[in-house]
Amino acid sequence: MENRFHRLLICASAAHKKYCRQRFQELDLTEGQPKVLAVLSAMENCLQKELAEACRVEPATMTSLITKMEERGLIVREREMVSGGKRAYRISLTDEGRSVASEVKEIIHAAEQQCFDGFTQKEKEEFLKMFARVAENLETF
C-alpha cells in the first residue's frame, strides 16, 4: 500500500489525541497545557526558553500557554537576570500545578498501556527503539 506508514502514523496520532483529549478536558486543560505540565514536572524550575524548546513550541506559543496557566494558578513565573544582563522568566509549578501534573502523568500512562495492549514487553521495547529512530531521522531532516 502506498503511503502506509503515513496513514498509520496519522491514524495512531489522532486516536491517541482523542483518547487523551477527553481526559485532559475533564481537568480543564487546553490543548498545549498537558505537555507543559508533564515537561515542567520533569524539569522543574526552568527558564521559559528552555521550556519552549523542551515542548517543541515557538516562544510566542509558550508565552500564551503559560500566561493562561499562571492565571489558573498552575505555574509561577519569576523574572530573573541571565547572562549578558538579559531578562528571562523562570517557570515552576505551584502545588495545584503539581497535583494536575500528576493526573496528567496518570492519563499519559493509561494511554501508553492502551497503546501497547497485547504487546509483549520485548515487542514494546523493540517498537519504541525503532520509533525513536524514526523520530530521530525526521528531526535531522
C-alpha positions as CSV (number, residue, x, y, z in Angstrom):
1,M,0.0,0.0,0.0
2,E,1.2,3.4,-0.9
3,N,1.8,5.8,2.0
4,R,1.0,3.1,4.5
5,F,3.4,4.4,7.2
6,H,2.0,7.9,6.8
7,R,-1.6,6.8,7.2
8,L,-0.8,4.6,10.2
9,L,1.1,7.4,11.9
10,I,-1.8,9.9,11.3
11,C,-4.3,7.3,12.5
12,A,-2.4,6.4,15.6
13,S,-1.7,10.1,16.4
14,A,-5.4,11.0,16.0
15,A,-6.6,8.1,18.2
16,H,-4.0,8.9,20.9
17,K,-5.0,12.5,20.8
18,K,-8.7,11.6,21.1
19,Y,-8.0,9.2,24.0
20,C,-6.1,11.9,25.9
21,R,-8.0,15.0,24.9
22,Q,-11.3,13.9,26.6
23,R,-9.4,13.2,29.9
24,F,-7.4,16.4,29.7
25,Q,-10.6,18.4,29.2
26,E,-12.0,16.9,32.3
27,L,-9.1,18.5,34.1
28,D,-10.0,21.8,32.3
29,L,-6.7,21.8,30.4
30,T,-6.3,23.4,26.9
31,E,-4.5,21.5,24.2
32,G,-0.9,22.5,24.9
33,Q,-1.1,22.6,28.7
34,P,-0.7,18.9,29.4
35,K,2.6,18.8,27.6
36,V,3.8,21.8,29.6
37,L,2.8,20.3,32.9
38,A,4.5,17.0,32.0
39,V,7.7,18.7,31.0
40,L,7.7,21.0,34.0
41,S,7.2,18.1,36.4
42,A,10.4,16.5,34.9
43,M,12.5,19.7,34.7
44,E,11.0,21.8,37.5
45,N,12.1,25.5,37.8
46,C,13.4,26.1,34.3
47,L,13.7,29.1,32.0
48,Q,10.8,29.9,29.7
49,K,13.1,29.5,26.7
50,E,14.2,26.0,27.9
51,L,10.6,25.0,28.5
52,A,9.6,26.1,24.9
53,E,12.5,24.1,23.5
54,A,11.6,21.0,25.5
55,C,8.0,21.2,24.5
56,R,9.0,21.9,20.9
57,V,6.8,25.0,20.6
58,E,7.6,28.6,19.5
59,P,8.4,31.1,22.2
60,A,5.2,33.1,21.5
61,T,3.1,30.0,21.8
62,M,4.8,29.2,25.1
63,T,4.1,32.7,26.4
64,S,0.4,32.3,25.6
65,L,0.3,28.9,27.3
66,I,2.0,29.9,30.5
67,T,0.0,33.1,30.8
68,K,-3.2,31.1,31.0
69,M,-1.6,28.6,33.3
70,E,-0.4,31.3,35.6
71,E,-3.9,32.8,35.7
72,R,-5.3,29.5,36.7
73,G,-2.6,29.0,39.4
74,L,-0.8,26.1,37.9
75,I,2.6,27.8,37.5
76,V,4.6,30.7,38.8
77,R,6.6,32.9,36.5
78,E,9.5,34.8,38.1
79,R,11.7,37.3,36.3
80,E,15.4,36.9,36.6
81,M,18.6,38.2,35.0
82,V,20.6,35.8,32.9
83,S,24.0,36.0,31.2
84,G,24.6,39.3,29.4
85,G,22.2,41.1,31.6
86,K,19.2,39.8,29.7
87,R,15.9,39.3,31.5
88,A,14.2,35.9,31.4
89,Y,11.4,34.1,33.2
90,R,11.9,31.1,35.4
91,I,8.8,28.8,35.4
92,S,7.9,26.5,38.2
93,L,4.8,24.5,39.2
94,T,2.6,25.5,42.1
95,D,1.2,22.9,44.4
96,E,-2.0,22.9,42.3
97,G,0.2,22.6,39.2
98,R,2.0,19.6,40.7
99,S,-1.3,17.9,41.5
100,V,-2.7,18.4,38.0
101,A,0.7,17.3,36.5
102,S,0.4,14.1,38.5
103,E,-3.1,13.5,37.0
104,V,-1.7,14.2,33.5
105,K,1.1,11.6,34.1
106,E,-1.6,9.1,35.0
107,I,-3.5,9.8,31.8
108,I,-0.4,9.5,29.7
109,H,0.5,6.2,31.4
110,A,-3.0,4.9,30.8
111,A,-2.8,5.9,27.2
112,E,0.5,4.1,26.8
113,Q,-1.0,1.0,28.5
114,Q,-3.8,1.1,26.0
115,C,-1.5,1.6,23.0
116,F,0.6,-1.5,23.9
117,D,-2.3,-3.7,24.9
118,G,-1.5,-7.2,23.7
119,F,2.2,-6.5,23.1
120,T,4.9,-8.4,24.9
121,Q,7.5,-6.4,26.8
122,K,10.0,-7.3,24.2
123,E,7.7,-6.2,21.3
124,K,7.1,-2.9,23.1
125,E,10.8,-2.2,23.6
126,E,11.6,-3.1,20.0
127,F,8.8,-0.8,18.8
128,L,9.9,2.1,20.9
129,K,13.5,1.7,19.8
130,M,12.5,1.7,16.2
131,F,10.1,4.5,16.6
132,A,12.8,6.6,18.3
133,R,14.9,6.1,15.2
134,V,12.1,7.2,13.0
135,A,11.7,10.4,15.1
136,E,15.5,11.0,15.1
137,N,15.5,10.6,11.3
138,L,12.8,13.1,10.9
139,E,14.3,15.6,13.3
140,T,17.6,15.6,11.3
141,F,15.7,16.4,8.1
